[in-house]
Amino acid sequence: MFHRIGPTSPREFFADYIGEAELDKRIVIGCDPRPEHPVGRVLTVPFYRSVSEGRAVGLLNVPMDAMASAGIAQLKAGRAVYFSCDVDRDTDREAGIMDPDLYRWDETLTPLGEFPDADRARYAALEPSHAMTFTGVNLADDGTPLTWRVENSWGEKYGRKGIFSMSHSWFVRHMVTCVVEREFIDPAYLSGLDAEPVELAAWDPLFSGV
């Protein structure tokens, strides 16, 4: 049902409908494939904030399988998952399919190989270019993810009325961050929230659109 709120200020909206406790439940986790950046620590960059007085933008660096596990656990609890990714790679917008095997490039072009994941992150071949929402996941009998249900914001003419299907192989290759609640993150990595953040260069490509 349609419901209107207002007039209200951002601070009033936050106090009435969100609150500090609810906000503090949620952590930005991500997978930085560069081995020089430690797993289980918060990575951040200077000068990048949502508001000038706020905390620096950052992510808790976890392995890719830990990011997937946290997302699955939150979806099982009936809660959607906000995430950022390199959306234009291996994606058919009209069909709403995201899969690295979508196009057989090597059958039409000279095989060029692929950068290692660490070099993709170093040289801006992996960057968070868009944010969307996971609203479901298809699991195999052993619990491993097969495909992810993605709610996009490009309108109903893309995908199936705005819904995309992402293969897990696409997730592994092009995902950057997820926002999940603390209870769904492997406790082995949560201690990194209490350590001093690792500050990267201000121009780090993995933070270009987080």
ZAMARGU-4260 file (C-alpha; in steps of 0.2 Angstrom, whole numbers, plus 5000, padded with zeros to 4 digits):
<rodrens>
0) 5000/5000/5000 | 5006/5018/4996 | 5012/5027/5011 | 5019/5044/5012 | 5032/5050/5025
5) 5035/5069/5028 | 5040/5082/5029 | 5056/5075/5038 | 5074/5078/5038 | 5088/5065/5035
10) 5092/5065/5054 | 5074/5063/5059 | 5071/5049/5046 | 5086/5040/5053 | 5081/5042/5071
15) 5063/5036/5067 | 5065/5022/5055 | 5083/5015/5057 | 5093/5020/5072 | 5112/5017/5077
20) 5109/5000/5083 | 5101/4994/5067 | 5115/5002/5057 | 5129/4995/5067 | 5123/4977/5064
25) 5129/4979/5046 | 5146/4977/5039 | 5153/4980/5022 | 5164/4965/5017 | 5173/4962/5002
30) 5186/4951/4993 | 5203/4960/4988 | 5212/4947/4978 | 5229/4956/4980 | 5240/4946/4992
35) 5249/4961/4999 | 5232/4967/5007 | 5229/4956/5023 | 5213/4946/5025 | 5203/4949/5040
40) 5207/4967/5041 | 5198/4983/5036 | 5204/4991/5020 | 5201/5009/5018 | 5206/5025/5008
45) 5209/5043/5013 | 5197/5057/5008 | 5183/5045/5003 | 5168/5048/5014 | 5149/5047/5012
50) 5148/5064/5022 | 5163/5075/5026 | 5162/5071/5045 | 5159/5053/5043 | 5170/5038/5044
55) 5181/5034/5029 | 5173/5021/5017 | 5181/5004/5019 | 5178/4985/5019 | 5182/4970/5029
60) 5193/4960/5018 | 5187/4941/5018 | 5190/4927/5006 | 5177/4925/4992 | 5169/4909/4999
65) 5167/4918/5016 | 5158/4933/5007 | 5147/4920/4998 | 5143/4910/5014 | 5138/4926/5023
70) 5126/4931/5009 | 5118/4914/5008 | 5116/4914/5027 | 5107/4931/5027 | 5096/4926/5012
75) 5091/4910/5022 | 5086/4922/5036 | 5074/4931/5024 | 5084/4947/5022 | 5090/4954/5006
80) 5109/4958/5003 | 5115/4974/4995 | 5131/4972/4985 | 5143/4980/4973 | 5151/4972/4957
85) 5159/4975/4940 | 5142/4974/4932 | 5146/4977/4913 | 5158/4962/4912 | 5150/4946/4904
90) 5133/4953/4906 | 5118/4953/4894 | 5107/4967/4900 | 5092/4963/4889 | 5092/4945/4894
95) 5097/4948/4912 | 5110/4935/4912 | 5127/4937/4921 | 5139/4923/4917 | 5157/4922/4912
100) 5153/4909/4899 | 5140/4919/4891 | 5150/4923/4876 | 5163/4912/4867 | 5176/4925/4864
105) 5190/4913/4860 | 5180/4906/4845 | 5179/4923/4837 | 5194/4932/4843 | 5213/4928/4845
110) 5214/4920/4862 | 5222/4933/4874 | 5222/4924/4890 | 5216/4933/4906 | 5225/4943/4920
115) 5227/4935/4936 | 5213/4941/4949 | 5226/4951/4958 | 5232/4961/4943 | 5214/4964/4938
120) 5211/4973/4954 | 5228/4982/4952 | 5224/4989/4935 | 5206/4993/4936 | 5200/4978/4927
125) 5190/4974/4942 | 5180/4989/4950 | 5163/4991/4959 | 5154/5000/4945 | 5136/4996/4951
130) 5126/4991/4966 | 5111/4979/4966 | 5102/4968/4978 | 5102/4949/4980 | 5085/4943/4984
135) 5088/4924/4982 | 5100/4910/4979 | 5099/4893/4970 | 5109/4880/4980 | 5114/4862/4975
140) 5110/4848/4986 | 5127/4850/4995 | 5123/4868/4999 | 5135/4876/4986 | 5128/4891/4976
145) 5123/4888/4958 | 5115/4905/4954 | 5110/4921/4962 | 5093/4930/4960 | 5097/4949/4957
150) 5085/4964/4958 | 5092/4977/4947 | 5087/4996/4946 | 5087/4998/4927 | 5069/4996/4925
155) 5057/4982/4919 | 5063/4981/4901 | 5080/4973/4907 | 5080/4955/4912 | 5064/4948/4918
160) 5055/4963/4924 | 5071/4970/4932 | 5077/4953/4939 | 5093/4946/4933 | 5101/4928/4935
165) 5119/4928/4941 | 5129/4912/4940 | 5141/4908/4955 | 5156/4908/4943 | 5151/4926/4939
170) 5150/4930/4957 | 5167/4923/4960 | 5175/4933/4946 | 5166/4950/4947 | 5160/4953/4964
175) 5168/4966/4975 | 5157/4969/4991 | 5142/4964/5001 | 5133/4972/5015 | 5129/4959/5028
180) 5124/4958/5046 | 5138/4954/5059 | 5129/4937/5064 | 5131/4930/5047 | 5150/4934/5045
185) 5163/4920/5050 | 5169/4925/5067 | 5187/4921/5062 | 5186/4938/5052 | 5177/4949/5064
190) 5191/4953/5075 | 5198/4963/5061 | 5185/4976/5065 | 5194/4981/5081 | 5211/4982/5073
195) 5218/4998/5065 | 5212/5000/5047 | 5225/4997/5033 | 5225/5013/5023 | 5227/5011/5004
200) 5231/5024/4991 | 5217/5037/4988 | 5216/5032/4970 | 5215/5013/4973 | 5204/5006/4959
205) 5194/4994/4970 | 5187/5009/4979 | 5182/5018/4964 | 5164/5016/4966 | 5161/5006/4983
</rodrens>
